Amino acid sequence: MDLENQQRVKDAAEKFGGENIVVVLGSSDPEGAEIYAETVTLGDPTFAGSLAGVPLGLCVYHVLEPEMKEAADPAKWDEQISMMEMVLNVDALVAAVSKMRADNSKFKL
């Protein structure tokens, strides 16, 4: 997660409260998704950004998780996301993010 987005997430959590934030990731690779999920739950593992050492514990999902699909407008899902569902390793993406969420999120959806 780049430094600018880390600051945006931190600012939103401070402004609205972590209990009111859900981070939805769209990373195409499981390793990246896991690092992004770690950043918004435990803090930046590279210690380079504004979330270094800042365990926000935010609720985090990958956009391809069933809960996100159920919440989405079906027409928009088909238009914007369904193609990615066919070409990406959905199970690996979901596993990476859901494990990080289960282990480190303080807040629930």
ABEGO torsion letter per residue (X at the ends): XBAAAAAAAAAAAAAAEAAABBBBBABABAAAAAAAAAAAAAEBAAGABAABGBBAGBBBBBAABAAAAAABBAAAAAAAAAAAAAABBAAAAAAAAAAAAAAABABBX
